[in-house]
Amino acid sequence: MSDPETTPGTAAHQKIDTSVPHSARIWNYWLGGKDNYPVDEEAGDAYTGVFPGIVTIARSSRAFLRRNITYLVSEAGIRQFLDIGTGLPTADNTHEVAQRLAPESRIVYVDNDPMVLAHARALLYSTPEGATAYVDSSVLDPERVLAAAAGTLDLSRPTALILSNILGHIADYDEARSIVTRLMDALPSGSYLSVNDGSRGIDPGFEQAQDGYNKSGALPYNLRSVEEITSFFDGLELLEPGVVPVTRWRPDADGADAPVIAEHGGLARKP
């Protein structure tokens, strides 16, 4: 296995703040990971005390990503992935799923959290045939992200853009849409967009817990309506079944009766 490439930025030199809960570390805690601190566990437990279903949402989101990537590699023939806001490495990361099916796959992860950067070199490995790189940058600067990703990916070839639970961190809806458009405009025909985010208007308990979390001092995460999430795919060809609860996006055979949860996602092709 070869080491991943790491493109450091300013976050590489920032001290990890263990006094404030962080969404990536809390998400890692809900997924059963160990890369978190007591402050994250406390915030995570406070959240589940109000809304225990968040653990199901976290794990269903990861399963949705796995099914997306499996489709992209096995049926769409995609071999390049740009995963922005990847969070802390856990099980079935994008490169693991893609390279199990096609070892030549090339993956660029993007995040701007110093703890994610600290773990990237240790945990994000690549097959010899492919490549895995980490870019220390923010989704708020799509042009910089694309320029850095071009060091590993050939952006003249179809590429899958993965935005999993990251757009909710962009408070302004119009800005979030603009960022998605700018990223997809830089990718050629035949590229894909995968988006999933927490949805409003489905589960009041989820909304209550999220509103409380947003007041904790952590980086806020904004739930959006299903219509708003669907709008991120404007101008693209949505694959069936469209934007649906992630549990119901092409579920595995044993998930045909999966419950409706307040996390919606979809996959679309750029014509």
N, C-alpha and C positions, 0 to 999 in steps of 0.2 A: 504494500500500500504506500502511496506517495503522500508527502505532506501537502496540505492545502497552501495556496498562496494567500497572504494576508496583506491588504492595503491599509496601513494605519493612517489615522487622522488624529485630530485633537483629542478624541475620546480615549485614545490609547494612553494618554498621560493624565487623565482625570482619576481622582480617587473615587473608589466605589463607595457610595453613601449608604451605609447600613442602618441609618437612623430613620429613613423614610421608606415606606413600602414601594416596591417597583413592580409594574404590571408583568414584566417578563419573568421575574422571580416568583411572583404569586402564581402565574400560569404554570410554571414549572412545578410548584408545590402541588397544585391541583392535579397535575398529570402524574404525580407520584415521584417526581425527581428530587434530587438532593441539593441542587444548586440554588439555595435560598437561605435567608437569615430569619431569626426569630421575629423581626418586625414584619416580614412577609408572611410567615405562618400566622401571626396574630391577625393581620389584615385578612388573610385568606379564611381563617376560621370565623372571623366576624362576618364576612360575606356569606359563608355557607350557613351561619346561624340564622340569617335572614332568608337566604335562598339556597338550599342544598343542591338544587338542580344545576348550579354552575359547574359542578364537577362533570356532570353528564354533557354539558355544553362544551367544556374544554376537550373532553375525550372524543366527542362526536365531531368536533372541528378537526381534530387530528386525523380521524378516520376518513372524513370528507377529503382532506388533502391527499391522503394515500390513494383513494379511489380516483381522484382527478389525475394524479400523476400516472397512475397505472393506465388510464385511458389515453393520456397524452403520448406515452411511450409506445404502448402496445397497438393502439388503433390509429392515432393521428401521426405517428412517426416522428414526434418531436424529440430532439436530442439536446436542446439548450433550454436552460431554466434560469430566470432572474427572480429570486425570492427576496422580496423587500419586507423588512420587519420580521425577520426569521425568529427572533427570540432565542432563548437558551436551547442548545441542542438537547433533544430527548430521544424517544424511539421513533423509528420511521420518519427520519428527516428526509427532505426532498432528494438529496443525493443518494441516500440509501435505497429508497424506493426506485428511483430512476436507474441507478447503476446496477441494481440487481437484475433488472430487465434488459438494459442496454448498457454494458460497461463503458462504452465510448461517450456516454452522456457528459455534458459540461454544465456545471452549476455555479452560479454566483449568488452568494448570500449577502444581504445588506442589512446592517443595523448600526445604531449609534450609541449603544449602551456599553459602558466600559467593562461590565461583567461578561456580556456576550462576547466581546472582543477577547477577553482574557481566556475564555474557553474555546474560542474558534480554532486555534492552532492545535490544541490537544485533542479535540473531538471531531473536527470536520475533515475526514480523510477521503481520498479519492482512489478509484481503481487506477492502475497504470495506464489503461487505455483512454480514460477520461480526464476530467479536471474539476477541482472544487476550489473556489476562491471565496474570500471574505472581504467585503468592502465596508470600511468604517465611514458611514455617511447616513444621511437622513432622507426619508421619502419627501420631505419638504423641499429638497433640492434635486429634482429629477434629472436636470441636465448633468450635474456632477455625477449622479449615480450612473447614468448611461455612459458617460465618458470613462468612468472607472471600470464598468462592466465590460466595455469593449476590449479591455486588455486580456480577457479570457474568452469572451463570446464573440462570434462573428454575427454582428447585429444586422447584416444583410441577409441572413438566413432566418427561417421561422424560429421564433423563440416563445416560450411560455412565460408570461409575467404572473407571478404569484403574489397576491395581496391578501394575506390571511390575518384577519383581526388587527389590521393596521390602520385602515381608513377611519375607524372610529376615534382614533387619537387626533384626527384633524377636525378641530371644532367647527370650522366654517365649511358648510356643505358645498358651496360653489368652488371653494379652493380645492376640496377633495376631488370634485369632478374634473377640475382643470388639471390637476396632477395626473389623474388617470389618463386623460386625453393626451397630455404631453408625452407620457411614457409610451402609450400605444402608437402615437403618431410616428415615433422613432423606430418602430418595428415593422417589418415587411408583411405583405399579404401572406396568409397562412399561419401567422402567429396567433397565440391564444391568450386570453385573460381569464384568470381564476380569482374570484373574490368571494370571501365569506366574512360576515360581520354580525355582531349582536343586533337583534331587531326589536324595535319598539312596537307596541300595540298587540303583543302576543301574550305576554305573561306579566301581570302587574307586580308579582313578587320579584321578578328579575329587575324590573325598572326601579323598584324601591331599593333593592340592594345596590344597584349601580349608582343611583343618586347618592346613597350614603357613602359609597366608595369614593366618588368624585369629590367629596368634601373632606377626605382623609388627609389630604396633602400630596397624594400620589398624582401622577399624570392622569388627568381625566380621560375617560373613554365614553364617547357619545353614541348611544344607541340610535339607530335610524329606522325609519319605516321601511317596509318591504318595497314600496314604490321607489324610495330613494336609493336603496341598494340596487334595485333593478336598473335604475338610470345610469349606473356606472358602466353598463354594457351598451349604451346607446351607440348606434352605428356599427355594431358587431352582430354576428350571427349566433344567437343563443342556442346552445345544444339542449335537446330535451333532457330533463323535464322542465327546463327554465330555471328561474330563481325560486327555490323551495327551501323548506327546513333542511339543514345539511344531512339530517338522518334519512331524508327521503330522496336525496340525489343519488340515483343509481345504486341503491343499497345492495349489499351482499345478499345472497340467497336467504340467509336467516334474518334479514332485516326488512323484509317486505312489509311488515306491520309496525315499523318503527314509529315512535311517538313524534308528534309535532313539538318542536322546541323553538325557543326564541333566538335562533341563530340561522340566518339564511345565506345561501350561496348559490353560485352558478358558474358555468364555464362557457366561454364564447370564442368564436373564431373571427379573426379579422379577414374580411373578404378581399 
